[in-house]
Amino acid sequence: MYLVTILCSCLLIQTKSLEIFPISDAKLKVGGQLTLNCTFRTNETATAEWIFSDYGYNEVKKIFAPSDDIQIFDFHINHHYAFHPVTYTCVIETTSQKLNRSMKIASLTSPRFSYKRAFFREDEAAKKMGDRAEIECKVMYSNPEPRWIWKFNNGSLPEGVRVENFSYKGIENAKSILVFPKVAQENFGSYTCRAENELGSEEDTVRLVLLNNPDKPDIEYESVLPRLKAVFIAKIET
């Protein structure tokens, strides 16, 4: 009888356990909403946290009672403001264990110009007619990547002018450059740069003219921006 009592007591001892399930990455449009779900199972009291991993910021914290069933710890993003990919981590901690799972959120956004440079840079300014020069159009964020459309006076580009497209880090700092192997009189006029993807578009128009100054002629780059107007002048020595 004594032996049977010992065996029954041993069977009542429950092994402490904690299991946290994988979390899939997600895509979210800038300004949109999303609910993050962290699923886990534990027979101990657990402390759950959602952490904005990029800055180590605790978004929400909650205590869960022991349960043999799968439990869900959610966090609702009301307004997604990040233009770059971000990482969130779900941390589940009991008295005996601590586990975590991370997920990445890729930000979907139409092309956005943080600032627009559509002029000859100072170190590449044409010193005289016939020099090589560039006009640059740049977006800070665009996911999916932008398609570039250039127009000259609302038509096709001048003969001999070529387009070079660049993309850094996949979605950040994409740019398109007009290359003028030899600046000529027929190159002067209005150039429109348009960056577009499935979510929208943005464009900038630049007027390239040779000012009428026989002593010290200038090249003027006037950028017509939706939120900012600016004119950039590059001196040409003759």
Helices and strands as residue ranges (DSSP letters): H 2-11, E 18-20, E 26-29, E 34-42, E 46-52, E 57-64, E 67-77, E 86-93, E 98-112, G 122-124, E 133-143, E 147-152, E 162-168, E 172-180, G 185-187, E 189-197, E 200-210, E 218-224, E 229-235
